[in-house]
């Protein structure tokens, strides 16, 4: 059996492999911040503005 000489150097990782690992790591994680509710819209209609 041939042995691969590894002197502590890092092996290269393809982009596809990296993305798959990240997806697997984040499967069970929740969003860190809950989504904010949209601010209520406060605008005046033309009918109310002309009543003044």
Number of C-alpha atoms within 10 A of each C-alpha: 3 4 5 6 7 8 6 6 7 7 7 6 8 8 9 8 10 10 11 10 11 10 11 10 10 10 8 8 8 8 8 6 6 7 7 6 6 6 6 6 6 6 6 8 8 8 8 8 8 7 6 5
